[in-house]
Amino acid sequence: MLRSLREREAGVRRGANVEFFGDISRLCLKTKLEGHRGCVNALSFNEAGTLALSGSDDTTVRVWHTSTLREAHEVVTGHSRN
């Protein structure tokens, strides 16, 4: 049942080959992406892991190249809620 709950939380489709590595015990900062002027509230990656998308309190969404850690595009959304 625990595996089923984890798969549902991760958005895994039924029958997909998934491997869980357990809980993360510690995190550390590897690098800082410069660009947002507010708190980042959302971060997502494309399926290939080549792009990252971040949303911030500065009312922008930014696309980043994960290989160079440089900003690829900025979208001013004007959003007002997290």
Order of alpha helices (4+ residues) and beta strands (2+ residues): alpha-beta-beta-beta-beta
